């Protein structure tokens, strides 16, 4: 936990071969443009184009703030959000 913020991994399952790295890069750019509005800091993301899975790492006060950011930025809501801690 960083201040009052926690680390979250959110998982999007968009369907096999239903996503491209370019499209995810654009969606991530949209997240970054509005993340401050919801107090979120998107740190990184990963894409599995073949499986159609996208995973995002963010720092936020709550999972709801992550959902609100994604919803406004591009409408792609994660199917799961997990609170995680960084290993040492």
N, C-alpha and C positions, 0 to 999 in steps of 0.2 A: 504494500500500500504506500502511495506517495501522497503525503498530506491527507486530504480526505478522499483521495481518488484511489481506485483499484485498477488492476489490470484485467482485461477481458479478452477472451478469444470468442469471436462469433463465427458461426458456420452457416454458409449459404449452400444449399444443394439445388442447382439449377437444371440438372439433367445432363446425361451423357452427351458430350460434344455440343452442348448448348451454350457454351461460353468461350470467349476468346480473351487472351491476355490483353489485347488492345482495348476491348470493351471494359474490362475490369480496371485498367489503368485510368480510363476516362471516368468511371464511377468513383474511383478513389480520389481523383482530382476534385470531383464534385463534393465528396465527403470533406475534404480538406478546406474547401471554400466556405463551408458553413459550420464546421465542427465547433468553433468558438461559441456560437450561439447556444449550444447545448452543453458546453463545458467538457467536450471530448477532445482527446488528442489521439488521432490515428497514427500508430507507430509504423506498422508494416502490414503487408498482406501477401498471401500465397494463392496461386491458381493451379488447379489441376484441370486443364482443358478437356482431357479425355473423359474424366469422370464427371465434369461439370460442377466441381466443388471450389468454393472460394472461402478462405479463412482470413479473418482480419484480427489484428492485435491492436487494442486501443487502451487508453488510460481514461477512466471516467468515474464519476461518483456512483453511477448505477447502470444496470443493463438497459433500463428504460431510456436513458439519455443516448445510448448507442443506437437503439431502435429508432428513436425520433430523428437522429441525424441521418441514418440510412434512408428512412422513409422520405424525408424531405429532399435529400440529395439525388436519389435515383429510384426510390420505391422498392428496392430489393431488401426484403426483411429476412433476417437470419432465422433458420429453423431452431437454432440453439445458441445460447450464450453461456460461457463458462467463466467464472471468476478464477483466475490463475495467479500463481506466484512464480517469480523468476527464480530459477535454481542458481546455486553458486558453485 
